[in-house]
């Protein structure tokens, strides 16, 4: 069973920066992808960014050029650097991990709050 431990987040002013990190533990198989989703109040959960074990990356269009995802395969840790934050980046951010063996299993962290407000 994979467990995801998230850290970071908090409060930032518009134009400011925050960083998130997430470490996956307990996996006996390689973790294919690590990533971040977010969910704002009253909105659907959306993929912010994810990165595969081969370092293929996808970003939500709204965060391109502002957010950077990176991954340390040796530590099974994913990082999200968020710059030039906007009020509509306010959401709960969830870390995810996908393990592919015979099946595709996806795991979720408990979420960390990011609030952008002046």
TIVEXGU-960911 format. One record per atom (N, C-alpha, C): chain; x, y, z; atom name; residue number from 0. Coordinates in Angstrom, 3 decimals, padded with zeros to 6 digits. Example, Ala and Ser with C-alpha at 12.3 -4.5 7.8 and 13.67 -1.06 7.14 Angstrom:
% residues 2
- A	013.190	-005.690	007.800	N	0
- A	012.300	-004.500	007.800	CA	0
- A	013.200	-003.300	007.800	C	0
- A	012.850	-002.250	007.080	N	1
- A	013.670	-001.060	007.140	CA	1
- A	012.900	000.030	007.870	C	1
***
This chain:
% residues 118
- A	000.844	-001.178	000.000	N	0
- A	000.000	000.000	000.000	CA	0
- A	000.889	001.241	000.000	C	0
- A	000.677	002.111	-000.965	N	1
- A	001.476	003.323	-001.063	CA	1
- A	000.860	004.405	-000.200	C	1
- A	001.699	005.080	000.547	N	2
- A	001.261	006.228	001.335	CA	2
- A	001.983	007.463	000.833	C	2
- A	001.258	008.561	000.792	N	3
- A	001.809	009.815	000.285	CA	3
- A	001.804	010.839	001.405	C	3
- A	002.982	011.386	001.667	N	4
- A	003.120	012.386	002.718	CA	4
- A	003.410	013.735	002.071	C	4
- A	002.465	014.648	002.201	N	5
- A	002.576	015.962	001.583	CA	5
- A	003.079	016.982	002.596	C	5
- A	003.776	017.969	002.102	N	6
- A	004.171	019.090	002.953	CA	6
- A	004.218	020.347	002.092	C	6
- A	004.193	021.473	002.771	N	7
- A	004.212	022.744	002.066	CA	7
- A	002.827	023.350	002.024	C	7
- A	002.654	024.293	001.121	N	8
- A	001.384	024.981	001.043	CA	8
- A	001.323	026.118	002.037	C	8
- A	000.122	026.626	002.245	N	9
- A	-000.058	027.723	003.181	CA	9
- A	-000.648	028.934	002.494	C	9
- A	-000.259	030.096	002.982	N	10
- A	-000.823	031.364	002.519	CA	10
- A	000.239	032.165	001.777	C	10
- A	-000.130	032.715	000.640	N	11
- A	000.765	033.577	-000.117	CA	11
- A	-000.029	034.748	-000.672	C	11
- A	000.662	035.814	-000.944	N	12
- A	000.027	036.969	-001.585	CA	12
- A	000.060	036.782	-003.094	C	12
- A	-000.829	037.419	-003.813	N	13
- A	-000.764	037.364	-005.283	CA	13
- A	000.609	037.794	-005.776	C	13
- A	001.143	037.005	-006.705	N	14
- A	002.488	037.243	-007.189	CA	14
- A	003.559	036.539	-006.397	C	14
- A	003.187	035.958	-005.281	N	15
- A	004.141	035.269	-004.429	CA	15
- A	004.390	033.839	-004.861	C	15
- A	005.132	033.141	-004.018	N	16
- A	005.524	031.763	-004.329	CA	16
- A	005.279	030.848	-003.148	C	16
- A	005.022	029.609	-003.463	N	17
- A	004.934	028.545	-002.477	CA	17
- A	005.488	027.280	-003.110	C	17
- A	005.879	026.351	-002.271	N	18
- A	006.324	025.074	-002.793	CA	18
- A	005.657	023.932	-002.047	C	18
- A	005.437	022.860	-002.762	N	19
- A	004.860	021.647	-002.203	CA	19
- A	005.819	020.485	-002.438	C	19
- A	005.793	019.540	-001.529	N	20
- A	006.539	018.309	-001.756	CA	20
- A	005.701	017.123	-001.298	C	20
- A	005.996	015.988	-001.847	N	21
- A	005.231	014.784	-001.535	CA	21
- A	006.153	013.581	-001.692	C	21
- A	006.217	012.773	-000.640	N	22
- A	007.042	011.576	-000.667	CA	22
- A	006.159	010.344	-000.605	C	22
- A	006.414	009.423	-001.500	N	23
- A	005.672	008.168	-001.554	CA	23
- A	006.469	007.078	-000.850	C	23
- A	005.796	006.379	000.045	N	24
- A	006.434	005.266	000.751	CA	24
- A	005.569	004.021	000.651	C	24
- A	006.201	002.879	000.833	N	25
- A	005.458	001.629	000.912	CA	25
- A	005.267	000.902	-000.409	C	25
- A	005.753	001.474	-001.499	N	26
- A	005.557	000.802	-002.787	CA	26
- A	006.634	-000.246	-003.015	C	26
- A	006.217	-001.428	-003.407	N	27
- A	007.176	-002.484	-003.735	CA	27
- A	007.452	-002.528	-005.235	C	27
- A	006.761	-001.710	-005.984	N	28
- A	006.943	-001.608	-007.425	CA	28
- A	007.328	-000.179	-007.795	C	28
- A	007.971	000.003	-008.931	N	29
- A	008.328	001.360	-009.338	CA	29
- A	007.092	002.233	-009.505	C	29
- A	007.227	003.477	-009.110	N	30
- A	006.117	004.410	-009.255	CA	30
- A	006.205	005.047	-010.627	C	30
- A	005.174	004.829	-011.436	N	31
- A	005.199	005.314	-012.808	CA	31
- A	005.105	006.832	-012.867	C	31
- A	004.117	007.381	-012.225	N	32
- A	003.987	008.834	-012.276	CA	32
- A	003.647	009.396	-010.904	C	32
- A	004.071	010.605	-010.685	N	33
- A	003.736	011.383	-009.491	CA	33
- A	003.185	012.711	-009.961	C	33
- A	002.244	013.236	-009.226	N	34
- A	001.676	014.491	-009.692	CA	34
- A	000.847	015.183	-008.655	C	34
- A	000.242	016.278	-009.103	N	35
- A	-000.586	017.113	-008.234	CA	35
- A	-001.899	017.434	-008.938	C	35
- A	-002.980	017.269	-008.187	N	36
- A	-004.285	017.753	-008.581	CA	36
- A	-004.657	018.873	-007.616	C	36
- A	-005.677	019.620	-007.978	N	37
- A	-006.211	020.612	-007.047	CA	37
- A	-007.717	020.683	-007.191	C	37
- A	-008.332	021.111	-006.095	N	38
- A	-009.778	021.289	-006.097	CA	38
- A	-010.122	022.546	-005.324	C	38
- A	-010.726	023.472	-006.032	N	39
- A	-011.184	024.708	-005.401	CA	39
- A	-012.634	024.531	-004.979	C	39
- A	-013.096	025.320	-004.025	N	40
- A	-014.483	025.205	-003.567	CA	40
- A	-015.472	025.349	-004.723	C	40
- A	-016.386	024.391	-004.832	N	41
- A	-017.396	024.444	-005.868	CA	41
- A	-016.934	024.049	-007.252	C	41
- A	-015.686	023.601	-007.357	N	42
- A	-015.147	023.237	-008.670	CA	42
- A	-014.710	021.780	-008.669	C	42
- A	-014.566	021.234	-009.878	N	43
- A	-014.103	019.869	-010.017	CA	43
- A	-012.600	019.791	-009.760	C	43
- A	-012.171	018.625	-009.344	N	44
- A	-010.743	018.400	-009.167	CA	44
- A	-010.076	018.396	-010.544	C	44
- A	-008.937	019.052	-010.658	N	45
- A	-008.247	019.133	-011.946	CA	45
- A	-006.766	018.814	-011.784	C	45
- A	-006.212	018.243	-012.845	N	46
- A	-004.792	017.909	-012.836	CA	46
- A	-003.972	019.179	-013.005	C	46
- A	-003.051	019.413	-012.105	N	47
- A	-002.174	020.575	-012.190	CA	47
- A	-000.913	020.218	-012.973	C	47
- A	-000.283	019.140	-012.587	N	48
- A	000.941	018.712	-013.266	CA	48
- A	001.242	017.284	-012.859	C	48
- A	001.860	016.550	-013.772	N	49
- A	002.370	015.248	-013.374	CA	49
- A	003.635	014.948	-014.147	C	49
- A	004.420	014.042	-013.580	N	50
- A	005.720	013.715	-014.151	CA	50
- A	005.924	012.213	-014.043	C	50
- A	006.345	011.616	-015.132	N	51
- A	006.552	010.173	-015.132	CA	51
- A	007.959	009.829	-014.654	C	51
- A	008.201	008.555	-014.481	N	52
- A	009.525	008.109	-014.052	CA	52
- A	010.580	008.430	-015.110	C	52
- A	010.150	008.593	-016.359	N	53
- A	011.054	009.001	-017.424	CA	53
- A	011.107	010.495	-017.607	C	53
- A	010.511	011.233	-016.685	N	54
- A	010.538	012.696	-016.632	CA	54
- A	009.741	013.351	-017.756	C	54
- A	008.746	012.647	-018.266	N	55
- A	007.783	013.281	-019.155	CA	55
- A	006.815	014.082	-018.296	C	55
- A	006.545	015.320	-018.682	N	56
- A	005.782	016.249	-017.845	CA	56
- A	004.575	016.798	-018.601	C	56
- A	003.479	016.933	-017.884	N	57
- A	002.307	017.640	-018.390	CA	57
- A	001.867	018.664	-017.363	C	57
- A	001.432	019.827	-017.858	N	58
- A	000.923	020.892	-016.999	CA	58
- A	-000.474	021.303	-017.437	C	58
- A	-001.261	021.729	-016.481	N	59
- A	-002.506	022.428	-016.762	CA	59
- A	-002.142	023.729	-017.469	C	59
- A	-002.884	024.075	-018.522	N	60
- A	-002.533	025.274	-019.288	CA	60
- A	-002.412	026.511	-018.406	C	60
- A	-003.291	026.622	-017.415	N	61
- A	-003.312	027.832	-016.585	CA	61
- A	-002.073	028.010	-015.721	C	61
- A	-001.286	026.959	-015.540	N	62
- A	-000.111	027.078	-014.682	CA	62
- A	001.197	027.043	-015.451	C	62
- A	001.114	026.820	-016.760	N	63
- A	002.339	026.769	-017.566	CA	63
- A	003.107	028.084	-017.453	C	63
- A	004.413	027.963	-017.254	N	64
- A	005.253	029.133	-017.107	CA	64
- A	005.313	029.671	-015.690	C	64
- A	004.439	029.197	-014.825	N	65
- A	004.431	029.663	-013.428	CA	65
- A	004.787	028.550	-012.451	C	65
- A	004.328	027.346	-012.738	N	66
- A	004.587	026.204	-011.854	CA	66
- A	005.633	025.293	-012.487	C	66
- A	006.442	024.683	-011.640	N	67
- A	007.446	023.733	-012.101	CA	67
- A	007.370	022.471	-011.254	C	67
- A	007.225	021.346	-011.921	N	68
- A	007.216	020.067	-011.223	CA	68
- A	008.549	019.371	-011.476	C	68
- A	009.046	018.730	-010.450	N	69
- A	010.253	017.925	-010.614	CA	69
- A	010.163	016.729	-009.702	C	69
- A	011.026	015.787	-009.954	N	70
- A	010.912	014.504	-009.264	CA	70
- A	012.300	013.954	-008.947	C	70
- A	012.393	013.353	-007.766	N	71
- A	013.609	012.659	-007.349	CA	71
- A	013.251	011.185	-007.253	C	71
- A	013.639	010.421	-008.262	N	72
- A	013.252	009.011	-008.292	CA	72
- A	013.863	008.216	-007.132	C	72
- A	015.055	008.589	-006.744	N	73
- A	015.710	007.859	-005.651	CA	73
- A	014.954	008.028	-004.338	C	73
- A	014.309	009.166	-004.173	N	74
- A	013.566	009.454	-002.935	CA	74
- A	012.063	009.257	-003.104	C	74
- A	011.623	008.891	-004.324	N	75
- A	010.177	008.807	-004.602	CA	75
- A	009.456	010.061	-004.146	C	75
- A	010.040	011.177	-004.463	N	76
- A	009.504	012.463	-004.026	CA	76
- A	009.249	013.353	-005.232	C	76
- A	008.129	014.049	-005.165	N	77
- A	007.779	015.004	-006.205	CA	77
- A	007.643	016.381	-005.574	C	77
- A	008.069	017.376	-006.311	N	78
- A	008.040	018.754	-005.836	CA	78
- A	007.245	019.608	-006.820	C	78
- A	006.554	020.598	-006.273	N	79
- A	005.855	021.553	-007.121	CA	79
- A	006.223	022.951	-006.647	C	79
- A	006.951	023.665	-007.479	N	80
- A	007.286	025.056	-007.194	CA	80
- A	006.261	025.932	-007.888	C	80
- A	005.592	026.767	-007.098	N	81
- A	004.519	027.607	-007.627	CA	81
- A	004.926	029.061	-007.503	C	81
- A	005.103	029.717	-008.623	N	82
- A	005.485	031.126	-008.656	CA	82
- A	004.378	031.966	-009.269	C	82
- A	004.469	033.255	-009.044	N	83
- A	003.489	034.184	-009.607	CA	83
- A	002.063	033.719	-009.312	C	83
- A	001.830	033.399	-008.065	N	84
- A	000.531	032.847	-007.672	CA	84
- A	-000.588	033.856	-007.871	C	84
- A	-001.742	033.313	-008.206	N	85
- A	-002.944	034.114	-008.429	CA	85
- A	-004.029	033.649	-007.471	C	85
- A	-005.033	034.478	-007.286	N	86
- A	-006.102	034.107	-006.362	CA	86
- A	-006.816	032.838	-006.825	C	86
- A	-006.898	032.628	-008.125	N	87
- A	-007.589	031.421	-008.589	CA	87
- A	-006.721	030.167	-008.504	C	87
- A	-005.532	030.292	-007.955	N	88
- A	-004.745	029.101	-007.618	CA	88
- A	-005.145	028.561	-006.244	C	88
- A	-005.973	029.304	-005.542	N	89
- A	-006.424	028.865	-004.227	CA	89
- A	-007.208	027.563	-004.351	C	89
- A	-006.764	026.564	-003.622	N	90
- A	-007.396	025.249	-003.701	CA	90
- A	-006.721	024.318	-002.700	C	90
- A	-007.318	023.157	-002.543	N	91
- A	-006.630	022.077	-001.853	CA	91
- A	-005.852	021.300	-002.920	C	91
- A	-004.581	021.104	-002.669	N	92
- A	-003.720	020.409	-003.621	CA	92
- A	-003.469	018.990	-003.124	C	92
- A	-003.671	018.030	-004.024	N	93
- A	-003.539	016.616	-003.695	CA	93
- A	-002.393	015.993	-004.484	C	93
- A	-001.578	015.268	-003.792	N	94
- A	-000.511	014.507	-004.437	CA	94
- A	-001.079	013.166	-004.903	C	94
- A	-000.629	012.710	-006.052	N	95
- A	-001.052	011.402	-006.546	CA	95
- A	000.161	010.585	-007.004	C	95
- A	000.005	009.288	-006.923	N	96
- A	001.034	008.376	-007.422	CA	96
- A	000.352	007.255	-008.185	C	96
- A	000.918	006.911	-009.319	N	97
- A	000.380	005.819	-010.135	CA	97
- A	001.424	004.717	-010.218	C	97
- A	000.998	003.517	-009.865	N	98
- A	001.853	002.338	-009.955	CA	98
- A	001.230	001.399	-010.978	C	98
- A	002.016	000.999	-011.945	N	99
- A	001.502	000.113	-012.988	CA	99
- A	002.230	-001.216	-012.916	C	99
- A	001.450	-002.244	-012.651	N	100
- A	001.987	-003.607	-012.685	CA	100
- A	001.108	-004.381	-013.649	C	100
- A	000.433	-005.350	-013.146	N	101
- A	-000.602	-006.011	-013.934	CA	101
- A	-001.822	-005.100	-014.028	C	101
- A	-001.953	-004.249	-013.056	N	102
- A	-003.049	-003.285	-012.991	CA	102
- A	-002.481	-001.880	-012.870	C	102
- A	-003.386	-000.920	-012.997	N	103
- A	-003.012	000.468	-012.769	CA	103
- A	-003.648	000.895	-011.456	C	103
- A	-002.817	001.196	-010.464	N	104
- A	-003.305	001.638	-009.156	CA	104
- A	-002.916	003.091	-008.933	C	104
- A	-003.868	003.866	-008.478	N	105
- A	-003.614	005.274	-008.201	CA	105
- A	-003.858	005.548	-006.729	C	105
- A	-002.941	006.297	-006.150	N	106
- A	-003.002	006.619	-004.732	CA	106
- A	-003.065	008.136	-004.563	C	106
- A	-003.689	008.539	-003.451	N	107
- A	-003.896	009.961	-003.206	CA	107
- A	-003.402	010.351	-001.818	C	107
- A	-002.848	011.567	-001.753	N	108
- A	-002.534	012.136	-000.458	CA	108
- A	-003.779	012.766	000.145	C	108
- A	-003.629	013.274	001.348	N	109
- A	-004.789	013.834	002.048	CA	109
- A	-005.076	015.280	001.644	C	109
- A	-004.145	015.896	000.969	N	110
- A	-004.374	017.254	000.507	CA	110
- A	-003.745	018.298	001.412	C	110
- A	-003.323	019.379	000.781	N	111
- A	-002.761	020.490	001.538	CA	111
- A	-003.334	021.784	000.966	C	111
- A	-003.680	022.695	001.853	N	112
- A	-004.357	023.916	001.432	CA	112
- A	-003.349	024.939	000.922	C	112
- A	-003.676	025.522	-000.221	N	113
- A	-002.937	026.666	-000.756	CA	113
- A	-003.933	027.809	-000.887	C	113
- A	-003.620	028.913	-000.232	N	114
- A	-004.492	030.082	-000.271	CA	114
- A	-003.689	031.268	-000.772	C	114
- A	-004.218	031.903	-001.803	N	115
- A	-003.560	033.088	-002.359	CA	115
- A	-004.503	034.267	-002.139	C	115
- A	-004.055	035.192	-001.299	N	116
- A	-004.924	036.296	-000.923	CA	116
- A	-004.082	037.481	-000.476	C	116
- A	-004.579	038.661	-000.754	N	117
- A	-003.880	039.851	-000.284	CA	117
- A	-004.423	040.264	001.083	C	117
***
